[in-house]
């Protein structure tokens, strides 16, 4: 599942890159800072990016989650700070929304 989620994140960045003059490099995706100090997105790009990722999760995994929530915003470490933090958060949210996706996965 993590690989699929990472691919959805990659596709989201690719979609945002279409509108940017300075492209976000897709090598070492786990090391990208998404938002905040040193982040690659401004607030509008972040919202668009998260919507793309949310839609892909819904379409491809048949799981409805809301990435931007009070829970996400109130976390000590923001899930929007880096790709790896977002990936961890998505796995947690999918496990809550549809536990069989995580339990049925071969690690």
C-alpha atoms as a printed R data frame, in Angstrom:
    type eleno elety resid chain resno       x      y       z
1   ATOM     1    CA   UNK     A     1   0.000  0.000   0.000
2   ATOM     2    CA   UNK     A     2   2.813  2.449   0.812
3   ATOM     3    CA   UNK     A     3   4.159  2.082  -2.729
4   ATOM     4    CA   UNK     A     4   0.738  2.876  -4.206
5   ATOM     5    CA   UNK     A     5   0.356  5.908  -1.929
6   ATOM     6    CA   UNK     A     6   3.819  7.109  -2.865
7   ATOM     7    CA   UNK     A     7   2.813  6.854  -6.518
8   ATOM     8    CA   UNK     A     8  -0.340  8.945  -5.842
9   ATOM     9    CA   UNK     A     9   1.864 11.559  -4.167
10  ATOM    10    CA   UNK     A    10   4.239 11.487  -7.161
11  ATOM    11    CA   UNK     A    11   1.302 11.961  -9.560
12  ATOM    12    CA   UNK     A    12   0.024 14.847  -7.449
13  ATOM    13    CA   UNK     A    13   3.388 16.579  -7.618
14  ATOM    14    CA   UNK     A    14   3.539 15.958 -11.374
15  ATOM    15    CA   UNK     A    15   0.137 17.655 -11.774
16  ATOM    16    CA   UNK     A    16   1.279 20.683  -9.781
17  ATOM    17    CA   UNK     A    17   4.560 20.789 -11.728
18  ATOM    18    CA   UNK     A    18   2.575 21.485 -14.899
19  ATOM    19    CA   UNK     A    19   1.644 24.898 -13.469
20  ATOM    20    CA   UNK     A    20   5.062 25.778 -12.020
21  ATOM    21    CA   UNK     A    21   8.009 27.507 -13.629
22  ATOM    22    CA   UNK     A    22  10.402 25.877 -11.181
23  ATOM    23    CA   UNK     A    23   9.624 22.153 -11.252
24  ATOM    24    CA   UNK     A    24   9.752 20.047  -8.116
25  ATOM    25    CA   UNK     A    25  12.309 17.254  -8.641
26  ATOM    26    CA   UNK     A    26  10.798 13.802  -8.258
27  ATOM    27    CA   UNK     A    27  14.009 12.007  -7.307
28  ATOM    28    CA   UNK     A    28  14.283 11.193  -3.594
29  ATOM    29    CA   UNK     A    29  10.581 11.824  -3.105
30  ATOM    30    CA   UNK     A    30  10.773 10.908   0.596
31  ATOM    31    CA   UNK     A    31  13.095 13.844   1.219
32  ATOM    32    CA   UNK     A    32  10.812 16.541  -0.197
33  ATOM    33    CA   UNK     A    33   9.511 19.118   2.268
34  ATOM    34    CA   UNK     A    34   5.940 19.792   1.216
35  ATOM    35    CA   UNK     A    35   4.881 22.861   3.161
36  ATOM    36    CA   UNK     A    36   6.290 25.222   5.763
37  ATOM    37    CA   UNK     A    37   9.928 26.180   6.156
38  ATOM    38    CA   UNK     A    38  11.705 24.995   3.033
39  ATOM    39    CA   UNK     A    39   8.475 23.600   1.580
40  ATOM    40    CA   UNK     A    40   7.956 23.337  -2.169
41  ATOM    41    CA   UNK     A    41   4.263 24.362  -2.162
42  ATOM    42    CA   UNK     A    42   2.520 27.602  -1.381
43  ATOM    43    CA   UNK     A    43  -0.861 27.293   0.337
44  ATOM    44    CA   UNK     A    44  -2.920 27.064  -2.877
45  ATOM    45    CA   UNK     A    45  -0.610 24.486  -4.412
46  ATOM    46    CA   UNK     A    46  -0.781 22.483  -1.179
47  ATOM    47    CA   UNK     A    47  -4.579 22.435  -1.280
48  ATOM    48    CA   UNK     A    48  -4.594 21.393  -4.949
49  ATOM    49    CA   UNK     A    49  -1.982 18.721  -4.331
50  ATOM    50    CA   UNK     A    50  -3.857 17.248  -1.365
51  ATOM    51    CA   UNK     A    51  -7.091 17.197  -3.362
52  ATOM    52    CA   UNK     A    52  -5.377 15.236  -6.143
53  ATOM    53    CA   UNK     A    53  -3.975 12.717  -3.649
54  ATOM    54    CA   UNK     A    54  -7.341 12.384  -1.893
55  ATOM    55    CA   UNK     A    55  -9.126 11.782  -5.204
56  ATOM    56    CA   UNK     A    56  -6.612  9.139  -6.262
57  ATOM    57    CA   UNK     A    57  -7.011  7.301  -2.956
58  ATOM    58    CA   UNK     A    58 -10.776  7.399  -3.374
59  ATOM    59    CA   UNK     A    59 -10.696  6.287  -7.010
60  ATOM    60    CA   UNK     A    60  -7.942  3.678  -6.824
61  ATOM    61    CA   UNK     A    61  -8.415  2.253  -3.329
62  ATOM    62    CA   UNK     A    62 -12.119  2.902  -2.841
63  ATOM    63    CA   UNK     A    63 -11.389  4.603   0.483
64  ATOM    64    CA   UNK     A    64 -12.869  7.967   1.441
65  ATOM    65    CA   UNK     A    65 -10.598 10.002   3.695
66  ATOM    66    CA   UNK     A    66 -10.232 13.699   4.378
67  ATOM    67    CA   UNK     A    67  -6.575 14.635   4.470
68  ATOM    68    CA   UNK     A    68  -7.027 18.175   5.756
69  ATOM    69    CA   UNK     A    69  -8.778 17.890   9.094
70  ATOM    70    CA   UNK     A    70  -8.582 19.183  12.636
71  ATOM    71    CA   UNK     A    71  -6.725 15.985  13.494
72  ATOM    72    CA   UNK     A    72  -4.084 16.642  10.845
73  ATOM    73    CA   UNK     A    73  -3.678 20.290  11.711
74  ATOM    74    CA   UNK     A    74  -3.389 19.680  15.451
75  ATOM    75    CA   UNK     A    75  -0.621 17.076  15.207
76  ATOM    76    CA   UNK     A    76   2.711 17.894  16.775
77  ATOM    77    CA   UNK     A    77   4.481 16.960  13.525
78  ATOM    78    CA   UNK     A    78   2.463 18.199  10.571
79  ATOM    79    CA   UNK     A    79   1.618 15.541   7.984
80  ATOM    80    CA   UNK     A    80   2.162 18.310   5.429
81  ATOM    81    CA   UNK     A    81   5.769 18.938   6.422
82  ATOM    82    CA   UNK     A    82   7.282 16.203   4.243
83  ATOM    83    CA   UNK     A    83   6.371 13.413   1.874
84  ATOM    84    CA   UNK     A    84   7.357 10.796   4.453
85  ATOM    85    CA   UNK     A    85   5.157 12.447   7.134
86  ATOM    86    CA   UNK     A    86   2.242 12.598   4.692
87  ATOM    87    CA   UNK     A    87   2.755  8.968   3.730
88  ATOM    88    CA   UNK     A    88   2.668  7.868   7.385
89  ATOM    89    CA   UNK     A    89  -0.456  9.936   7.980
90  ATOM    90    CA   UNK     A    90  -2.230  8.493   4.928
91  ATOM    91    CA   UNK     A    91  -1.504  4.938   6.076
92  ATOM    92    CA   UNK     A    92  -2.972  5.774   9.511
93  ATOM    93    CA   UNK     A    93  -6.092  7.365   8.042
94  ATOM    94    CA   UNK     A    94  -6.707  4.507   5.619
95  ATOM    95    CA   UNK     A    95  -6.289  2.028   8.479
96  ATOM    96    CA   UNK     A    96  -9.036  3.866  10.376
97  ATOM    97    CA   UNK     A    97 -11.334  4.295   7.374
98  ATOM    98    CA   UNK     A    98 -10.912  0.812   5.959
99  ATOM    99    CA   UNK     A    99  -8.885 -1.483   8.227
100 ATOM   100    CA   UNK     A   100  -9.065 -4.433   5.815
101 ATOM   101    CA   UNK     A   101  -6.861 -2.482   3.360
102 ATOM   102    CA   UNK     A   102  -4.032 -2.491   5.873
103 ATOM   103    CA   UNK     A   103  -4.676 -5.861   7.505
104 ATOM   104    CA   UNK     A   104  -5.006 -7.668   4.187
105 ATOM   105    CA   UNK     A   105  -1.778 -6.256   2.822
106 ATOM   106    CA   UNK     A   106   1.327 -8.378   2.518
107 ATOM   107    CA   UNK     A   107   4.274 -6.446   3.934
